[in-house]
Structure formats: structure tokens, C-alpha cells
Amino acid sequence: MDFYTLRALASEWDARLAGAVVAEAWTQSPRELSLGLDTDAGPTTVRVICDPALTLVFRTDGAGRQRRNTADVLDRVVGRRVSRARVAERDRHLFLDFTDGSRLQVVLFGARPNVFWTDAEGTVRAAFLDEAEHVGQPAPTPRPAPEVATAQAFAGRWRERKTLAQSVAGAVPLFTRDLAADAVRRAGLDPDASPDDIDPAELFAAVQAVEADLADPRPVVVWRGPVAEAFALVPPSDVPDGWRVETFETVDAAVGVWAKRSLAQRAYRALYGLLDKPLAAAAARRQRSAEAMLDELSRPSRADRYETWGHLLMASAGGQGPGYESITLDDILGDGSPVEIPLDPARSAVENAERYYDKARRTRKARASAEARWAKVQQDAEAAADLLARVRATTTVAELRALKEDEAEALARVLGARGDDGPVEPFRRFPLPGGFEALVGKHARGNAHLTTRVASPHDLWLHARGVPGSHVVVKRPGRSTEVPAPTVAAAARLAAWFSTARTQSVVPVTVTERKYVRPVKGGPPGLVRVDREDVLDVTPSAP
């Protein structure tokens, strides 16, 4: 989310949320924070998505907390009253100030977006993510972007980049690529054209016009069918044919629709990716097998040749004894040309004929079986292709989930996985004492997915210490839920078993909360750094 959107949201929220009291704060999925607020108009929820791939902050009406699979967070914020909502000067920091002088600071840029609760002096007292790292430290300081208020300032920052749009975005730091392209189009130029021989003064008036419109937004969401392709504070000038522009009275409403559709589309893409690629591979694999089998079946059957040799031996060489490796006979059943027939020297001609009759019978039986197998493989290939086509015909996560539920057995047959687990979860599931469940990564990318996408901050995380192995996560229903010692010990034995140290009699296992585990920047999938840990010595045990 860019600065201008946050500024417009803060302006509207300042009127809407002033005087609201924080009723609860929770998370229902990794990197998603929800704040329940009681306002004069009724309950409302502010949601913050701290995922670098999709950073969002938006509001929804109502309380919005699910009954299950949520955990309390930032409990020290609960009960505090909002005095105002604001954005930092020319920087993407959104603040909810409280009447006691403390504040929530939402930072939605960089590699590690986060939400901090700070005291009046700006010291972090709690953090949504990586709390141990930030508590007691100064909160991130806003850094105002350079103000480009005059043509001279604009020309002074102008640098020739690959395209005009890139050059404008470089000269106006708060402009996104889309805003810069809009300014170029308003100047009657092509955003993708080269900036060579362009006078920056020609573009500055267009930049000012865009900034004026941003100060008085007319928010829209641009749709391609059911897909929300773009959100804009001002209607774009280059909407493709067939796309629809939906206008809104407030930025708050537009951002809410855009954010919810973006999350739904991300969920759709994630589920789609888990089905499309494996189904495509399965369909192609089955089709190749069917084509190879059909190619083999299309060749002349050897059974007819074996039977002919048997007839010739019985008709023309019935008195021939053993000791011969081959015999040449006229093909009296065909065109009369000579035919060389291989023989078993240990058998007579009649015994060799009987051997060829038997081979003919077995070859025909094997061919009939092969034809039946081909029909089954071809049927499986067509079923996989049909499932793939139906997956690719979906457009929403609801359609995809319905298809997945309706065709669970068919998907399991094609993909070789249990229908209740979904087709390709990159981790295993094992029951633990006390009703808990252990999630165990299957491979390096499965480890990375499990730790960064599935595990919540307060889930338990385990790994055999100092050796390669699977990440193990024990889900906790709530932040305050205590995991019994026998459950932790059982999970630790799994972590030891699913490691290269499984043959050792005793294996040290790291036990910590997920919030203390961070991926190593630039490292391979699954490589992490643990900031705080306990160590449990266990004997590896198979599940």
C-alpha cells in the first residue's frame, strides 16, 4: 500500500475511530493481525496483513473473530482508547494514537512488515511479530521522502532511466509505478518510451495534476470479470476493453473490497497451485504411459507367428528329432517362401511345435491383459485431464474448494494422497498425546512452507539440533495454551526420528516458539536461525 492510500485511510479513520476502545487483538493466520474495536457506531475490525508479498491494512464492520483457530496477541493494547489515526509525514507509517500517550505503529514496507505498540517515548513495549527482538528497542523512525514541490526540484531529481515512467517514479519517490505512468499519460506521452531528449518541465505539470487528484481521491476498483485487478485513488485512464471500473464513496470502502478480494485471490492462487501443477504432471504421465502401451499394442502380434511355426513343424518336420538349433521349411500356409524357425536342440520337432503353440496361447493372453491395462490407463489419463480442465475452469476460491470437496476421492486416486488431507500438503501429520497434532515437513521446501506459512507465532517449533532434518510444529489452539511435557517429548522424538541422527541413541532437540525462528536471508529453503531455544535430549522414535 502506497503513502497516498495510507494518508487517505488515516484521514477517514481519524473521524471514524476516534474514541474507539480496543476490545481484543488476535491472529487467525500467520502474519495477519486483527484488532477488534468498540466504536459509537458499533464493533469494527481493523485487519493488518504483514506479508511482504501482500501488505494490507483495512477495516471491516462487526467483530469478525472466528470461534476456533485464533490466538490472542498484543494483549497489553486491549482496553486502550484511540485518540486519533494518522500517517507519518511523507512516509508509510500508519499510527493509531491512544489517549494514554502510547500508540500502535503499523509499518507496511520492507522485508519484514510489522505492528508495534510503543510508549509515549517511542520505545517498543510489544510487537506482533518477532517480539523478543524488538521489545525495549526504539520504534522504527519515519523518514520523510523528499518533497518535490517545484519544477526546479523535479528537474534536480530527474534521472534518465529505462522508461519515462521509471524516470518519473525516481524523481517523485512517493509515486508508485502506476502513478508515474498516469502522470506520463496525462502529459500525452508513452510511459514505456525512452526518456531521451525529454524535458522534465513537460512532465512536472502532469505530476502536480496527479498529486492534486490524490489529495481529493475518487477511489475505484478495476475488475476483470470476478478478478480485482487494481485499486486506485483516482480512476485510471488506460482501462482495457471489457474491464469494469467500480467507484466508491470512500477510500475505506474501496480498500476494504480490494483487500478482501486480494486475500481471496491469493488463497485461490495458493490452492490452485497445489492442484494445477500436480494434476498436469499426473495427466501427462498417464497419457505418456497410455501412448507407449498403445504403440506396443499396434505392432503385429507374435502369437500368430508362433502358431504358424507350430503348424509348419507339425506338417513338414514331424519326424525331425532333437539336436537342431533351427530348421528351414517352405511356408505352405503362406506364399511358399522359405522360413527359418529357431528350435530348442533338446526337443524334437513335435515338442518344439507344442512349445510354440503354448507360447502363442500365452502371448494372446498377455496381449488381452495388456489391452485391458491400456484401457484402464487411458481411462485414468482422461479422468486426470478432465479434473485438470475443471480446476482451470474455476475462477474463485469457493468454486475451487467445492470442486476439491466434491472430487476428493478422484483427486486422491489421481494424485495418490488421502482425500481428507488435500492432495499435496508438504508436511506429514501425526497425533500426539493430549489431543495435539505434530506437523512434520517432508522436504526442504516443505519445511520452509510449514515454518513460515502454516505455523503461528506461538506454536511450538522443534528440530534435531545441529543436524539436517524435518521442521516439526505443534499447533497451539491459543497463545496461553500449555502443551504438556509428554506431548513435547513425543514431538521431540519425531523431530529426532525425521533427521539424519535417527540412528543415534540420544539426540538433542531444539524446542522453541515459532516467533523465535527466522529464515536465513539468502539461504536455501528451510534454513533458519533460532534466537531462543530449550534443548531436550530424546531417543528417536518412529511414528
C-alpha positions in Angstrom: 0.0 0.0 0.0 1.4 3.4 -1.0 1.7 6.5 1.1 -1.2 8.3 -0.6 -3.6 5.4 0.2 -2.5 5.3 3.8 -2.9 9.0 4.1 -6.4 8.9 2.7 -7.3 6.0 5.0 -5.9 7.7 8.1 -7.9 10.8 7.3 -11.2 8.9 7.1 -10.3 6.6 10.1 -9.4 9.6 12.3 -13.1 10.6 12.2 -14.4 7.1 12.4 -12.2 5.5 15.1 -11.5 8.5 17.4 -12.9 7.4 20.9 -13.0 3.7 20.0 -11.7 1.2 22.6 -9.6 -1.9 21.7 -11.8 -4.8 22.7 -9.4 -7.6 21.6 -6.4 -8.4 19.4 -5.9 -11.7 17.8 -4.3 -13.6 14.9 -6.0 -16.3 12.8 -3.3 -17.0 10.3 0.4 -16.3 10.1 1.3 -12.6 9.7 -2.3 -11.4 10.0 -3.3 -9.2 12.9 -6.9 -8.3 13.8 -7.9 -5.5 16.2 -11.5 -5.6 17.5 -12.6 -2.0 18.3 -15.8 -0.8 20.0 -16.9 2.4 18.4 -20.0 4.6 18.9 -21.4 3.1 15.7 -20.8 -0.5 16.8 -18.0 -3.0 16.7 -15.5 -2.9 13.9 -12.3 -4.8 13.0 -9.0 -3.4 11.6 -7.0 -6.1 9.9 -3.3 -5.8 9.1 -1.5 -8.3 6.7 2.2 -8.2 7.4 3.2 -10.4 4.5 5.9 -8.9 2.3 4.2 -10.4 -0.7 0.9 -8.7 0.1 0.9 -5.9 2.7 -2.6 -4.6 3.5 -4.5 -2.7 6.2 -8.2 -2.4 6.0 -11.4 -2.2 8.1 -14.5 -4.4 8.2 -17.8 -3.9 10.1 -18.5 -6.2 13.0 -16.4 -8.1 15.4 -15.2 -10.7 12.9 -13.4 -13.1 15.2 -13.7 -16.8 14.4 -14.6 -19.2 17.2 -11.7 -21.5 16.5 -8.1 -21.4 15.3 -7.4 -17.9 16.6 -4.8 -16.8 19.2 -4.7 -13.6 21.4 -1.8 -11.2 20.7 -0.8 -7.7 21.9 -2.9 -8.2 25.0 -1.5 -5.1 26.6 -3.3 -3.0 24.0 -6.7 -4.2 25.0 -8.8 -1.6 26.8 -7.0 1.4 25.4 -8.9 4.2 23.8 -8.0 5.6 20.4 -7.4 9.4 20.3 -6.6 9.7 16.6 -5.5 7.9 13.4 -2.7 9.5 11.4 0.1 8.8 8.9 3.7 9.9 9.2 4.8 12.9 7.2 5.6 11.6 3.7 6.3 8.1 4.9 4.3 4.8 5.0 3.9 4.6 8.8 0.3 4.4 10.0 -0.4 5.3 13.7 -3.3 4.7 16.0 -2.6 7.0 18.9 -4.1 6.2 22.3 -5.3 8.6 24.9 -2.6 7.5 27.4 0.2 8.6 25.0 1.1 5.1 23.7 0.4 4.2 20.1 0.2 1.4 17.6 2.6 1.8 14.7 1.9 -0.1 11.5 4.9 -0.5 9.2 4.0 -2.0 5.9 7.1 -1.8 3.8 10.5 -3.6 3.6 11.2 -7.3 4.0 9.7 -7.5 7.5 6.4 -5.6 7.9 5.2 -5.5 11.5 3.0 -3.8 14.0 4.5 -2.2 17.2 2.9 -1.0 20.4 5.1 1.8 21.7 5.1 4.0 24.8 5.0 7.8 24.7 8.8 8.0 24.3 8.7 5.7 21.2 10.1 2.6 22.9 8.6 -0.7 21.7 6.7 -2.4 24.5 5.1 -5.2 22.4 5.3 -6.3 18.8 3.1 -8.5 16.7 6.0 -10.4 15.0 9.4 -11.2 16.4 8.6 -9.6 19.7 11.7 -10.7 21.6 13.8 -8.9 19.0 12.0 -5.6 19.3 10.8 -5.1 22.8 12.9 -2.4 24.6 14.2 -1.1 21.3 13.3 2.3 19.7 10.4 2.0 17.3 11.2 2.4 13.6 11.7 6.1 12.8 9.7 7.5 9.8 11.9 9.1 7.2 10.0 11.7 5.2 10.6 11.3 1.4 12.0 14.4 -0.3 9.3 16.9 -1.2 9.2 17.7 -4.9 7.1 20.9 -4.9 8.7 22.9 -7.7 9.7 22.3 -11.3 13.3 23.1 -10.2 13.2 20.4 -7.5 11.7 17.9 -10.0 14.4 18.7 -12.6 17.1 18.3 -10.0 15.9 14.8 -9.2 15.4 13.8 -12.8 17.5 10.9 -14.0 17.1 9.1 -17.3 16.1 5.5 -16.6 14.9 2.8 -19.0 11.4 4.3 -19.4 9.7 7.6 -18.8 7.6 6.1 -16.1 10.7 4.8 -14.2 12.3 8.3 -14.5 9.2 10.0 -13.1 9.0 7.4 -10.2 12.6 8.1 -9.4 12.1 11.9 -9.4 9.0 11.6 -7.2 9.9 9.0 -4.5 6.3 8.6 -3.2 4.9 7.8 -6.7 4.3 4.1 -7.5 4.9 2.8 -11.0 1.2 3.2 -11.8 1.0 6.8 -10.5 4.1 7.6 -12.5 2.7 6.0 -15.7 -0.6 8.0 -15.1 1.4 11.3 -15.0 3.2 10.4 -18.2 0.0 9.6 -20.0 -1.5 12.9 -18.8 1.4 14.7 -20.5 0.5 12.9 -23.7 3.5 10.6 -23.7 4.0 6.9 -23.6 5.1 5.6 -20.2 7.2 2.9 -21.8 9.0 5.3 -24.1 12.7 6.2 -23.6 13.3 9.4 -21.6 16.0 10.5 -24.1 15.6 14.1 -25.2 12.6 14.7 -22.8 12.4 18.0 -21.0 11.4 17.2 -17.4 9.4 20.5 -17.3 7.0 18.9 -19.8 6.1 16.3 -17.1 6.0 18.4 -14.0 2.6 19.9 -14.6 1.2 16.4 -15.1 2.8 15.3 -11.8 1.2 18.2 -10.0 -2.2 17.3 -11.5 -1.9 13.7 -10.2 -0.9 14.9 -6.8 -3.9 17.3 -6.7 -6.3 14.4 -7.6 -4.7 12.3 -4.9 -5.4 14.9 -2.3 -9.2 14.7 -3.3 -9.5 11.0 -4.1 -12.2 9.3 -6.1 -11.4 5.7 -5.3 -12.1 2.8 -7.7 -11.5 -0.9 -8.0 -10.9 -2.2 -11.5 -12.3 -5.6 -12.3 -11.5 -8.2 -15.0 -14.5 -10.4 -14.6 -14.5 -11.6 -11.0 -10.9 -10.7 -10.5 -9.9 -7.4 -8.9 -7.0 -6.2 -11.0 -6.3 -2.8 -9.4 -7.2 -0.3 -6.8 -6.7 3.4 -7.4 -7.4 6.6 -5.6 -8.3 8.2 -9.0 -9.9 6.5 -12.0 -7.2 5.2 -14.4 -7.1 6.4 -17.9 -6.0 3.2 -19.6 -8.6 0.6 -18.6 -8.5 -2.4 -21.1 -11.7 -3.1 -23.1 -14.0 -5.4 -21.2 -12.8 -4.5 -17.8 -15.1 -2.8 -15.3 -14.4 0.2 -13.1 -16.3 0.3 -9.8 -16.5 3.6 -8.0 -16.8 4.1 -4.2 -17.9 7.0 -1.9 -15.0 6.4 0.5 -11.4 5.1 0.4 -12.2 3.0 3.4 -14.9 1.1 1.4 -12.8 0.7 -1.7 -9.8 -0.5 0.2 -12.0 -3.0 2.1 -13.3 -4.5 -1.1 -9.9 -4.5 -2.8 -8.2 -6.1 0.3 -10.8 -8.8 0.7 -10.7 -9.7 -3.0 -6.9 -9.7 -2.9 -6.8 -12.1 0.0 -9.4 -14.3 -1.7 -7.4 -14.3 -4.9 -4.2 -15.1 -3.0 -6.0 -18.0 -1.3 -7.3 -19.1 -4.7 -3.8 -18.9 -6.3 -2.3 -20.9 -3.4 -5.0 -23.6 -3.7 -4.9 -23.5 -7.5 -1.1 -24.0 -7.5 -1.4 -27.0 -5.2 -3.8 -28.7 -7.6 -2.9 -27.5 -11.1 0.7 -28.4 -11.3 0.4 -32.0 -9.8 -2.7 -32.7 -11.9 -1.0 -31.5 -15.0 2.0 -33.7 -14.3 -0.2 -36.7 -13.4 -2.3 -36.3 -16.6 0.8 -36.0 -18.8 2.4 -39.0 -17.1 -0.7 -41.2 -17.6 -1.1 -40.0 -21.2 2.6 -40.9 -22.0 2.0 -44.4 -20.5 -1.2 -44.9 -22.5 0.5 -43.8 -25.7 3.5 -46.1 -25.1 1.2 -49.0 -24.4 -0.8 -48.3 -27.5 2.3 -48.1 -29.6 3.3 -51.6 -28.3 -0.2 -53.0 -29.0 -0.2 -51.5 -32.5 2.6 -53.8 -33.6 1.8 -57.2 -35.1 1.1 -59.9 -32.5 3.9 -62.5 -32.1 1.2 -65.1 -31.3 0.3 -65.6 -35.0 3.9 -66.2 -35.9 4.4 -68.7 -33.1 1.2 -70.6 -34.1 2.4 -70.6 -37.8 5.7 -72.1 -36.8 4.0 -74.8 -34.8 1.8 -75.7 -37.8 4.8 -75.8 -40.1 6.8 -78.0 -37.7 3.8 -80.5 -37.3 3.1 -80.6 -41.1 6.6 -80.7 -42.6 9.1 -81.8 -39.9 7.1 -84.2 -37.7 9.8 -86.9 -37.7 12.6 -84.5 -37.0 14.4 -85.4 -33.8 16.3 -83.3 -31.3 19.8 -81.8 -31.8 19.0 -79.0 -34.2 19.1 -75.2 -33.3 17.0 -74.2 -36.3 15.2 -75.6 -39.4 14.2 -74.0 -42.7 10.8 -75.0 -44.1 8.7 -73.8 -47.0 5.8 -71.7 -45.8 3.0 -73.9 -47.1 0.5 -71.7 -45.2 1.6 -68.6 -46.9 3.4 -67.7 -50.1 5.7 -70.8 -50.1 8.9 -68.9 -49.4 11.5 -70.5 -47.0 11.0 -69.8 -43.3 13.8 -70.3 -40.8 12.4 -71.5 -37.4 14.5 -71.4 -34.2 14.5 -74.7 -32.3 15.4 -75.9 -28.8 18.1 -78.5 -29.5 16.9 -80.5 -26.5 13.5 -81.0 -28.1 12.1 -82.9 -31.1 10.3 -81.0 -33.9 6.9 -82.1 -32.4 8.0 -80.9 -28.9 9.2 -77.6 -30.4 5.8 -77.2 -32.2 4.0 -77.8 -28.9 6.3 -75.2 -27.3 5.3 -72.7 -30.0 1.6 -73.5 -29.5 2.0 -72.8 -25.8 3.8 -69.5 -26.5 1.1 -68.4 -28.9 -1.6 -69.1 -26.2 0.4 -67.2 -23.5 1.2 -64.3 -25.9 -2.5 -63.9 -26.8 -3.4 -64.0 -23.1 -0.8 -61.4 -22.3 -1.9 -59.2 -25.1 -5.5 -59.3 -23.9 -4.3 -58.4 -20.4 -2.2 -55.5 -21.9 -5.2 -54.2 -23.9 -7.2 -54.2 -20.6 -4.4 -52.4 -18.8 -4.2 -49.9 -21.7 -7.9 -49.2 -21.4 -7.5 -48.6 -17.7 -4.5 -46.3 -18.1 -6.3 -44.4 -20.9 -9.3 -44.0 -18.7 -7.1 -42.7 -15.8 -5.4 -40.3 -18.2 -8.8 -39.0 -19.4 -10.0 -38.6 -15.8 -6.9 -36.7 -14.8 -7.2 -34.4 -17.9 -10.9 -33.8 -17.0 -10.1 -32.9 -13.4 -7.3 -30.6 -14.7 -9.8 -28.9 -17.1 -12.3 -28.4 -14.3 -9.7 -26.9 -12.0 -8.6 -24.5 -14.7 -12.3 -23.5 -15.3 -12.7 -22.2 -11.8 -12.3 -18.5 -11.0 -12.9 -18.2 -7.2 -11.6 -20.0 -4.2 -15.2 -21.0 -3.3 -15.5 -22.9 -6.7 -12.1 -24.5 -6.2 -12.9 -25.6 -2.7 -16.2 -27.0 -3.7 -14.6 -28.9 -6.6 -11.9 -30.2 -4.2 -14.5 -31.4 -1.7 -16.8 -33.0 -4.4 -14.0 -34.8 -6.1 -11.9 -35.7 -3.1 -11.8 -39.4 -4.0 -11.0 -38.8 -7.6 -8.2 -36.4 -6.7 -6.8 -38.9 -4.2 -6.8 -41.6 -6.9 -5.0 -39.4 -9.4 -2.6 -37.8 -7.0 -2.0 -40.7 -4.7 -2.9 -38.8 -1.5 -5.7 -39.1 1.2 -8.7 -37.0 0.2 -9.1 -35.6 3.8 -5.6 -34.2 3.8 -5.7 -32.5 0.4 -3.6 -33.6 -2.5 -0.2 -32.2 -1.8 0.4 -31.0 1.7 4.2 -30.6 2.0 4.2 -32.0 5.5 3.0 -35.1 7.4 0.5 -35.1 10.3 0.9 -37.3 13.4 -1.3 -37.4 16.5 0.3 -36.6 19.8 -0.7 -37.3 23.4 -3.3 -34.9 24.9 -5.2 -34.4 21.6 -2.4 -32.3 19.9 -1.0 -32.8 16.4 2.5 -32.7 15.1 3.2 -31.3 11.6 6.4 -32.7 10.1 8.0 -31.2 7.0 8.5 -33.6 4.1 11.5 -31.8 2.4 13.4 -28.5 2.4 10.6 -26.5 0.7 8.0 -28.3 2.9 10.0 -27.2 6.0 10.0 -23.6 4.7 6.3 -23.7 4.0 5.4 -25.2 7.3 7.5 -22.8 9.4 6.7 -19.5 7.5 3.2 -20.1 6.2 1.5 -22.6 8.4 2.9 -22.1 11.9 1.6 -19.3 14.1 3.9 -17.2 16.2 3.1 -19.1 19.5 3.1 -22.6 18.1 5.9 -24.9 19.3 8.7 -25.5 16.8 11.2 -28.4 17.1 14.2 -29.6 15.2 17.1 -32.1 15.8 19.9 -29.8 16.9 22.9 -29.4 14.7 21.9 -31.9 12.0 19.7 -31.8 8.9 16.1 -32.9 9.5 12.5 -32.0 9.3 10.9 -29.0 11.0 8.2 -30.1 13.5 5.4 -27.8 14.5 2.9 -28.4 17.4 -0.2 -26.2 16.8 -1.5 -24.5 19.9 -5.2 -23.5 20.0 -4.4 -20.3 21.9 -1.5 -18.2 23.0 -1.9 -19.3 26.6 -2.4 -23.0 25.9 0.1 -25.1 27.7 1.5 -28.0 25.8 2.0 -30.9 28.3 5.5 -32.3 28.8 4.6 -35.7 27.4 3.3 -34.1 24.3 6.5 -32.1 23.8 8.6 -35.2 24.4 6.7 -37.1 21.8 7.1 -34.3 19.3 10.8 -34.2 20.1 11.2 -37.9 19.4 9.5 -37.3 16.0 12.0 -34.5 15.3 14.9 -36.8 16.1 13.5 -39.6 14.0 13.0 -37.4 11.0 16.6 -36.3 10.9 20.0 -37.7 9.9 20.6 -38.5 13.6 17.8 -41.1 13.8 20.3 -44.0 14.4 21.8 -42.4 17.5 20.7 -43.5 20.9 20.2 -39.9 22.2 19.6 -36.8 20.1 19.4 -33.2 21.4 16.3 -31.5 20.0 15.7 -27.7 19.9 12.3 -26.7 21.3 11.1 -23.1 21.0 8.1 -21.0 19.9 7.8 -20.2 16.2 8.3 -16.5 16.8 11.9 -17.1 17.7 12.6 -18.8 14.4 13.6 -16.8 11.3 14.6 -17.8 7.8 18.2 -17.0 6.9 18.1 -14.3 4.3 19.5 -15.5 1.0 19.8 -19.0 2.4 18.3 -22.2 0.9 14.7 -23.2 1.7 14.3 -24.4 5.2 17.5 -22.9 6.6 16.6 -20.9 9.7 18.1 -19.1 12.7 16.8 -19.7 16.2 17.0 -16.7 18.6 15.9 -18.5 21.7 15.7 -22.3 22.5 15.4 -25.0 25.0 17.1 -28.4 24.4 15.5 -31.7 25.1 17.6 -35.0 24.9 15.4 -37.8 23.5 15.7 -41.2 21.9 14.5 -41.2 18.3 11.1 -43.0 17.8 9.3 -43.8 14.7 5.7 -42.5 14.5 
